[in-house]
Amino acid sequence: MKGNFRQSMAWLHTWSGLVVGWLLFMIFLSGTATYFRQEISQWMRPELNVPVVSAEAALDSATRYLNTHAADATRWFIRLPDPRNPAEMFAFWEHPDGSFGDALIHPQTGDALTARDTRGGEFFYRLHFDLHYMPAIPARLIVGLCAMIMLIALISGIITHKKIFKEFFTFRPGKGPRSWLDAHNALAVLSLPYHLVITYTGLLTLMFLYLPFNPQPLYPEAGRTFFNKAVGHLPAPEATGEPAALADFAPMLAAASARWDGAAAGIVTVHHPGDRAARVDIQRLDSSRIAFNPQVAVFNGVTGEFVRAAGNPSAAATTFGVLYGLHIARFAEPALRLLLCLAGLAGTAMIGTGLVLWVVKRQPKQAGQRQPFGVRLVTALNRAVVIGLPTAMVSYFWANRLLPVGMAQRAEWEIHLFFIVWTLGLLFAWLRPGLRGWLAQLWLTAALCALLPLVNALTTARSLPSTLMQGDSVFVWFDVAMLAISALLAMTARYLQRRARQARRSPAQRARHAASLESIS
C-alpha cells in the first residue's frame, strides 16, 4: 500500500477485486440464476405436464406408490408439489439395509413419472458454492474466502469514492477508461445494499464451516446435538416391530396448516411406516416465510394425533434463519424475484466492468506495442469469464434439448458440455485476442440465445405459440428471456463495432462525419 488512507483503500480495492474477480463473477452469475432454479428445472423437464392437485390428493398418490414400491422402508421423504413447480412430486426412501431409492411421482395418479435425466437449475445452485468438480468442503472454503474478499472490496470501494453518489449520475461514453469507471461506479451504487447483504449473508450460511469449534466446548459428544437443539429437530423414533396402518394424512395437513396461519406444507417425512411407532413430520413450505428455520408439526403416525411442534428456535437461531432466508430468497414472489435477479445481474456486471477496467488502464500507450504477458493473460481470462460463461450457460440448455433422452449419464453430460464449452471459450480468448474475438463470442452467444426457442419448439411439444395459448407461463417467459438476452448481446456487439469504426477514422474523417450528421438533423 502507498500514499494516504484513501489511496491505500484504492490499491486494496483494485487488487482484491482482481485476484478473485473471475471466480466472483461465476458465483454471482450462477447464484443469480438460482432465483429461478425451480423454473429452470421445470423448463428442462418438458415431459412433466400434469394438472395441479391439492396437497392432500398428492400425498395420497405418493402414499399409494410408496406402499407398493417401498413398503419395507424405514423412512419416507415426500416433497409435495408447490406453486412454483406444481407438476413435480419427489419421493425418497431409506431401506433397512441402508440403501436408498427415489422416484418422481405423478401427483394425480400416483404412477412414476418418466422424464429426461437432468440436474436442471439445481446445477447452478450447487455450482455457485460447491464449484462442482471440487470436493465440497475445500470448495466452500474457497467460496467463503472469495466472499470475504468481496466484502473487503465493497467496503474499500465505498471509502475510495468519496463522491460515490454524485458519480452514480455521471456517465461519459466514449472516454476510454473513464467510461468503464463510470459504468463500474453506477452499477455498484445502483444496488449497493443488495451487494452488501448478499455477500454478508452468503458468509453466514456457512459460518459453522469457517468457525467449526464454537459448539464443541458445550457439545463435546456430538456436533449434531447442537444443531438439533438450535433448530428444534427431533431424533427419529425406534421401531416396535408391531404392524399398524397409517392414519389419514388430510387431518394432519389441516392441523399443521392451522398452526402456521394457513401456510401450506412442503415436505412430509414418515418414520417407520406400517409400524406402531410410526411418526409423521410435516414441514412448513419454506417459501411461505422469510426465516429459513424449518417449522415442523409432529404427529402420531397411527392415531393422527398432534404430538408437538418443532422448529421454534431461540432468538439467535431465528436471526440466523432470517439472514439465511434473505440470501436464498425462497420467500420472494415473482416480481421481487425479478428485482433480485436484476440486482444480481448488476452485481455481476459490476465485477465484469471492474475486471475490464483493470485491463483498459494498462493498455499499451502506442499502437502496435505488445501487451505484457500478465496483461494478456488477464485479458483472456476476462473474456473467458465475462462472455465465455454466458456462452457455456446457454450451451447447457442446448445440451438439454439435443442430447438423447435415454442417454446413459445424461445429466452428467449436460454438465460436462457446459465445462467443455467454457474451456473452449478460454482457448479462443487466448488464441484470438482483441476486439474481433470479443465480437465473435458476443454474436455467437446472441445467436445461441435467439435460436434456443426454435430448438425447443423442434424437440418438444412446448413451443412458444402453444405455450402462449395454454398459458404456460414458465415456458413462455423462458423463451422471452432468451430472446431479450440475445437482443442485449446483439446491441452490445453493434455498439462495439460502431465505436471501433469511429476509432479507426482520422480526425478529418470524424469531423466530416459529425458535420454530415448535423446537416441531416
C-alpha positions in Angstrom: 0.0 0.0 0.0 1.1 3.6 -0.5 0.0 7.2 -0.1 -2.7 8.3 2.2 -5.6 6.2 3.6 -7.9 6.6 0.5 -5.1 5.7 -1.8 -4.3 2.6 0.2 -8.0 1.7 0.0 -8.0 2.2 -3.7 -5.0 -0.1 -4.0 -6.7 -2.7 -1.8 -10.0 -2.4 -3.8 -8.2 -2.9 -7.2 -6.1 -5.9 -6.2 -8.7 -7.6 -4.0 -11.2 -7.4 -6.8 -8.8 -8.7 -9.4 -7.4 -11.7 -7.5 -10.8 -13.4 -7.1 -12.8 -11.4 -9.6 -13.2 -14.3 -12.1 -14.5 -16.7 -9.5 -16.7 -14.0 -8.0 -18.2 -13.3 -11.5 -19.1 -17.0 -11.8 -20.5 -17.1 -8.2 -22.7 -14.0 -8.8 -24.0 -15.1 -12.2 -24.8 -18.7 -11.3 -26.2 -17.6 -8.0 -28.4 -15.0 -9.8 -29.7 -17.8 -12.0 -30.8 -19.8 -8.9 -33.5 -17.2 -8.1 -35.3 -19.1 -10.9 -33.9 -22.5 -10.4 -37.3 -24.2 -10.0 -38.5 -22.6 -13.2 -35.3 -23.7 -14.9 -35.7 -27.2 -13.7 -39.3 -27.2 -14.9 -38.2 -26.0 -18.4 -35.5 -28.7 -18.5 -38.1 -31.4 -17.9 -40.7 -30.6 -20.6 -42.3 -34.1 -20.3 -43.7 -33.1 -16.9 -47.0 -31.5 -17.8 -49.6 -32.6 -15.2 -52.7 -30.9 -13.7 -52.5 -29.1 -10.4 -53.9 -31.1 -7.5 -54.3 -30.4 -3.7 -51.6 -31.3 -1.2 -54.0 -34.0 0.3 -54.5 -35.7 -3.1 -50.8 -35.5 -3.9 -49.9 -37.0 -0.6 -52.4 -39.8 -1.1 -50.9 -40.5 -4.5 -47.4 -40.7 -3.1 -48.5 -43.0 -0.3 -50.1 -45.4 -2.8 -46.8 -45.5 -4.7 -44.6 -46.0 -1.6 -46.9 -48.7 -0.2 -46.3 -50.6 -3.4 -42.6 -49.9 -4.0 -41.1 -49.1 -0.6 -43.3 -50.8 2.0 -40.2 -52.1 3.9 -38.6 -48.7 4.1 -37.7 -47.2 7.5 -38.4 -43.7 6.3 -40.3 -41.9 3.6 -39.4 -38.4 2.5 -42.0 -36.7 0.3 -41.6 -33.3 -1.3 -45.0 -32.0 -2.2 -45.8 -30.0 -5.4 -45.6 -26.3 -4.7 -46.9 -23.2 -6.6 -43.6 -22.7 -8.4 -43.4 -26.3 -9.6 -46.9 -27.9 -9.4 -46.2 -30.7 -11.8 -43.4 -32.4 -9.8 -43.5 -34.5 -6.6 -40.4 -36.2 -5.4 -40.2 -39.2 -3.1 -37.1 -40.5 -1.4 -36.9 -43.5 0.9 -34.4 -45.5 3.0 -34.4 -49.3 3.2 -33.5 -51.3 6.4 -30.1 -52.2 4.8 -29.2 -48.5 4.4 -29.7 -48.3 0.7 -31.9 -45.6 -0.8 -34.5 -45.2 -3.5 -36.2 -42.3 -5.2 -38.8 -41.5 -7.7 -40.8 -38.7 -9.4 -44.5 -39.4 -8.8 -47.5 -38.2 -10.7 -49.4 -36.1 -8.1 -52.8 -37.2 -9.6 -52.4 -40.8 -10.5 -49.6 -42.0 -8.1 -47.6 -43.5 -11.0 -43.9 -43.0 -11.5 -43.1 -40.1 -13.9 -40.6 -40.6 -16.7 -38.6 -37.5 -17.6 -35.2 -36.8 -19.0 -32.3 -37.1 -16.6 -31.1 -33.6 -15.8 -29.8 -31.5 -12.8 -31.8 -28.6 -14.1 -31.5 -25.3 -12.1 -30.0 -27.3 -9.2 -26.7 -27.3 -11.1 -26.4 -23.6 -11.0 -27.4 -23.5 -7.3 -24.7 -26.1 -6.4 -22.1 -24.6 -8.7 -22.2 -21.2 -7.0 -20.9 -22.6 -3.7 -19.7 -26.1 -4.4 -17.8 -25.5 -7.7 -19.0 -28.9 -9.0 -15.8 -30.9 -9.6 -14.1 -30.0 -6.3 -14.7 -31.8 -3.0 -17.4 -29.9 -1.1 -15.5 -28.7 1.9 -12.5 -27.2 0.1 -14.8 -25.7 -2.5 -16.9 -24.0 0.2 -13.9 -22.7 2.0 -12.6 -21.1 -1.3 -16.1 -19.6 -1.9 -16.1 -18.3 1.6 -12.7 -16.7 1.1 -13.9 -15.1 -2.1 -16.9 -13.7 -0.2 -14.7 -12.2 2.5 -12.5 -10.6 -0.2 -15.7 -9.3 -1.9 -16.8 -7.7 1.3 -13.3 -6.1 1.6 -13.6 -4.8 -2.0 -17.1 -3.3 -1.3 -16.0 -1.5 1.8 -12.8 -0.3 0.3 -14.7 0.9 -2.8 -17.1 2.9 -0.7 -14.2 4.6 1.1 -12.3 5.2 -2.1 -15.1 7.0 -3.9 -15.9 9.9 -1.6 -18.3 11.3 -4.2 -19.9 8.0 -4.9 -23.5 9.1 -5.1 -22.6 12.0 -7.4 -20.6 9.6 -9.6 -23.7 7.4 -9.8 -25.4 10.0 -12.0 -22.3 10.5 -14.2 -21.6 8.5 -17.3 -19.3 9.7 -20.1 -19.4 7.4 -23.1 -16.5 7.2 -25.5 -14.0 8.3 -22.9 -12.0 5.0 -22.6 -11.1 4.1 -19.0 -13.3 7.0 -17.7 -16.4 5.4 -19.3 -15.6 2.0 -17.8 -15.1 3.6 -14.4 -18.4 5.4 -14.7 -20.2 2.2 -15.6 -18.5 0.4 -12.7 -19.5 3.1 -10.2 -23.1 3.3 -11.4 -23.6 -0.5 -11.3 -22.0 -0.6 -7.8 -24.2 2.2 -6.3 -27.3 1.1 -8.1 -27.7 -2.0 -5.9 -25.1 -1.4 -3.2 -27.4 -2.5 -0.3 -28.1 -5.8 -2.2 -24.3 -6.4 -2.8 -23.6 -5.9 0.9 -26.5 -8.1 2.1 -25.9 -10.9 -0.3 -22.2 -11.0 0.4 -22.6 -10.9 4.2 -25.4 -13.4 4.4 -23.5 -15.7 2.0 -20.7 -15.8 4.6 -23.2 -16.5 7.3 -24.7 -19.5 5.6 -21.5 -21.5 6.1 -20.2 -19.9 9.2 -20.1 -23.2 11.1 -17.7 -24.4 8.4 -15.4 -21.4 8.8 -15.7 -21.4 12.7 -16.3 -25.1 13.5 -15.1 -25.1 17.1 -17.7 -22.8 18.7 -20.2 -25.6 19.7 -17.6 -28.1 20.8 -17.0 -26.9 24.5 -20.7 -27.3 25.3 -21.4 -30.3 23.0 -18.2 -32.4 23.0 -20.0 -35.6 22.4 -21.7 -34.7 19.1 -22.0 -31.6 17.0 -25.3 -32.8 15.7 -26.8 -32.3 19.2 -26.0 -28.6 18.9 -27.9 -28.3 15.6 -30.9 -30.4 16.8 -31.3 -28.1 19.8 -30.6 -24.9 17.8 -33.4 -25.6 15.2 -35.6 -27.8 17.3 -35.2 -31.1 15.4 -36.4 -34.3 17.0 -34.5 -37.6 16.9 -36.1 -40.4 14.9 -38.2 -42.9 16.9 -37.4 -46.6 17.4 -39.5 -49.2 15.6 -41.5 -51.6 17.7 -41.9 -54.4 15.1 -45.7 -54.3 15.6 -47.6 -53.7 12.3 -50.1 -50.8 12.2 -51.8 -48.8 9.4 -51.0 -45.2 8.9 -53.7 -42.7 9.7 -55.3 -40.4 7.1 -53.0 -37.5 6.2 -55.7 -35.0 5.4 -56.5 -34.1 9.1 -52.8 -33.8 9.8 -52.2 -31.4 6.9 -55.2 -29.3 8.0 -54.0 -29.2 11.7 -50.4 -28.3 10.6 -51.7 -25.5 8.3 -53.8 -24.1 11.1 -50.8 -23.8 13.3 -49.0 -21.9 10.6 -51.8 -19.4 10.0 -52.9 -21.1 6.8 -49.4 -21.7 5.3 -49.0 -24.9 3.2 -46.9 -28.0 3.8 -43.8 -28.5 1.8 -42.2 -31.8 3.0 -43.7 -34.8 4.7 -41.4 -37.3 6.4 -42.8 -40.6 7.7 -40.7 -42.6 10.1 -41.3 -46.4 10.2 -44.4 -46.5 8.0 -46.5 -49.5 8.8 -45.2 -49.8 12.4 -47.0 -48.9 15.6 -44.2 -46.4 16.4 -44.8 -44.5 13.1 -44.3 -40.8 13.2 -45.3 -38.1 10.7 -43.3 -34.9 10.5 -44.9 -32.2 8.4 -42.6 -29.3 7.5 -43.9 -25.9 6.5 -43.3 -24.8 2.9 -40.1 -22.7 3.1 -41.3 -20.2 0.6 -44.1 -19.1 3.0 -41.8 -17.1 5.3 -38.5 -15.2 5.3 -36.7 -17.1 8.1 -35.1 -20.3 6.9 -35.7 -22.2 10.2 -37.8 -25.3 9.3 -41.1 -25.4 11.2 -42.3 -28.9 11.8 -45.6 -30.3 13.1 -45.1 -33.8 14.6 -48.0 -36.3 14.6 -48.5 -39.8 15.8 -48.5 -41.8 12.5 -51.1 -44.4 13.7 -53.6 -42.2 15.5 -53.0 -39.0 13.7 -52.8 -37.0 17.0 -50.7 -33.9 17.2 -47.6 -34.6 19.3 -45.6 -31.4 19.4 -44.2 -28.5 17.3 -40.6 -28.4 16.4 -38.6 -25.7 14.7 -39.2 -22.8 17.1 -35.6 -21.9 17.9 -34.1 -19.2 20.1 -33.8 -15.6 19.1 -30.2 -16.1 18.0 -31.1 -19.0 15.7 -34.1 -17.1 14.4 -31.9 -14.2 13.5 -29.6 -16.6 11.7 -32.6 -18.1 9.9 -33.8 -14.7 8.7 -30.3 -13.8 7.4 -30.1 -17.2 5.7 -33.6 -16.7 4.2 -32.6 -13.3 2.9 -29.7 -14.9 1.0 -31.7 -17.7 -0.7 -34.9 -15.6 -1.1 -37.3 -18.5 -1.4 -40.0 -16.3 0.1 -39.9 -13.9 -2.8 -42.9 -13.5 -5.1 -42.3 -13.4 -8.9 -42.0 -9.5 -9.0 -39.5 -9.5 -6.1 -37.5 -12.4 -7.6 -37.2 -10.4 -10.8 -35.9 -7.4 -8.9 -33.4 -9.5 -7.0 -32.3 -11.1 -10.3 -31.8 -7.7 -11.8 -29.8 -6.6 -8.7 -27.7 -9.8 -9.1 -27.1 -9.1 -12.7 -26.0 -5.6 -11.8 -23.5 -7.1 -9.3 -22.2 -9.4 -11.9 -21.8 -6.5 -14.4 -20.1 -4.5 -11.6 -17.5 -7.3 -11.3 -17.2 -7.6 -15.0 -16.6 -3.9 -15.6 -14.1 -3.8 -12.8 -12.1 -6.7 -14.5 -12.2 -4.9 -17.9 -11.2 -1.6 -16.3 -8.1 -3.1 -14.9 -7.0 -4.1 -18.4 -8.1 -0.9 -20.1 -5.9 1.1 -17.8 -2.9 -1.0 -18.7 -3.3 -0.9 -22.5 -0.1 -0.1 -24.4 0.3 3.7 -25.0 1.4 3.3 -28.6 -0.3 1.4 -31.4 1.4 -1.9 -32.2 3.1 -2.2 -28.8 2.9 -5.7 -27.5 1.0 -6.4 -24.2 2.9 -7.8 -21.3 2.2 -11.4 -20.7 0.4 -10.7 -17.4 -2.0 -8.2 -19.0 -2.6 -10.6 -21.9 -3.4 -13.4 -19.5 -5.8 -11.2 -17.6 -7.4 -10.1 -20.8 -8.0 -13.7 -21.9 -9.4 -14.7 -18.5 -11.7 -11.7 -18.5 -13.2 -12.6 -21.9 -13.4 -16.3 -20.9 -15.5 -15.4 -17.9 -17.4 -12.3 -18.9 -18.7 -13.7 -22.2 -17.5 -17.3 -22.1 -19.5 -18.2 -19.0 -22.9 -17.0 -20.5 -22.0 -19.0 -23.7 -21.5 -22.1 -21.5 -24.7 -21.5 -19.7 -26.8 -21.3 -22.8 -25.0 -24.3 -24.2 -26.1 -26.2 -21.1 -29.7 -25.5 -22.2 -28.9 -26.6 -25.7 -27.5 -29.9 -24.4 -30.7 -30.5 -22.5 -32.7 -30.3 -25.7 -30.3 -32.1 -28.1 -28.8 -35.0 -26.1 -30.8 -38.3 -26.5 -33.4 -38.6 -23.8 -32.5 -42.1 -22.9 -28.7 -41.5 -22.9 -26.7 -43.0 -20.1 -25.3 -40.4 -17.6 -27.3 -37.8 -19.5 -27.4 -35.3 -16.6 -23.6 -35.6 -16.2 -23.0 -35.0 -19.9 -25.1 -31.8 -19.8 -22.7 -30.5 -17.2 -19.6 -31.9 -19.0 -20.6 -30.0 -22.1 -21.1 -26.8 -20.0 -17.4 -27.0 -18.9 -16.2 -28.1 -22.4 -17.8 -25.0 -24.0 -16.4 -22.8 -21.2 -12.9 -24.2 -21.7 -13.1 -23.7 -25.5 -14.1 -20.1 -24.8 -10.9 -19.7 -22.7 -8.8 -21.2 -25.5 -10.4 -18.9 -28.1 -9.9 -15.9 -25.9 -6.2 -16.7 -25.7 -5.7 -17.5 -29.4 -7.9 -14.7 -30.8 -7.3 -11.6 -28.6 -8.6 -8.2 -29.4 -12.0 -6.7 -30.3 -12.7 -9.2 -33.1 -12.5 -12.0 -30.6 -15.0 -10.2 -28.3 -17.4 -9.6 -31.2 -17.2 -13.2 -32.4 -18.2 -14.5 -28.9 -20.9 -11.9 -28.4 -22.5 -12.7 -31.8 -22.2 -16.5 -31.1 -23.9 -16.2 -27.7 -26.6 -13.9 -29.1 -27.3 -16.5 -31.9 -27.4 -19.4 -29.4 -29.9 -17.5 -27.2 -32.1 -16.4 -30.2 -32.2 -19.9 -31.6 -32.9 -21.7 -28.4 -36.7 -21.2 -28.6 -36.6 -22.6 -32.1 -34.7 -25.7 -30.9 -37.2 -26.1 -28.0 -40.1 -25.9 -30.5 -38.5 -28.6 -32.8 -37.6 -31.0 -30.0 -40.6 -30.7 -27.6 -44.3 -30.1 -27.7 -43.8 -26.9 -25.7 -43.2 -24.3 -28.4 -43.8 -20.6 -27.8 -47.1 -20.4 -29.7 -48.5 -23.5 -28.0 -47.4 -22.3 -24.5 -48.9 -18.9 -25.1 -52.2 -20.4 -26.0 -52.1 -22.8 -23.0 -51.0 -20.0 -20.6 -47.8 -22.0 -19.6 -46.0 -19.0 -18.1 -42.7 -20.8 -17.3 -42.1 -21.8 -20.9 -43.3 -18.5 -22.3 -41.1 -16.4 -20.0 -38.1 -18.6 -20.6 -38.3 -18.2 -24.3 -38.9 -14.4 -23.9 -35.9 -14.1 -21.6 -33.7 -15.9 -24.1 -34.8 -13.5 -26.9 -34.2 -10.5 -24.6 -30.7 -11.6 -23.7 -30.0 -12.2 -27.4 -31.1 -8.7 -28.2 -29.0 -7.2 -25.4 -25.9 -9.1 -26.6 -26.5 -8.1 -30.2 -26.9 -4.4 -29.3 -23.6 -4.6 -27.3 -21.8 -6.1 -30.3 -23.2 -3.5 -32.6 -22.2 -0.7 -30.2 -18.6 -2.1 -30.0 -18.4 -2.4 -33.8 -19.6 1.2 -34.2 -17.1 2.5 -31.7 -14.3 0.6 -33.4 -15.2 2.1 -36.8 -15.2 5.6 -35.3 -11.8 5.0 -33.6 -10.3 4.0 -37.0 -11.3 7.2 -38.7 -8.8 10.0 -39.0 -9.6 13.3 -37.2 -10.6 14.9 -40.5 -12.9 12.0 -41.3 -14.5 12.2 -37.9 -15.1 15.9 -38.4 -16.7 15.3 -41.8 -18.9 12.5 -40.3 -20.1 14.8 -37.5 -20.8 17.6 -40.0 -22.9 15.3 -42.2 -24.9 14.1 -39.2 -25.6 17.8 -38.3 -26.8 18.5 -41.8 -29.1 15.5 -41.7 -30.5 16.6 -38.4 
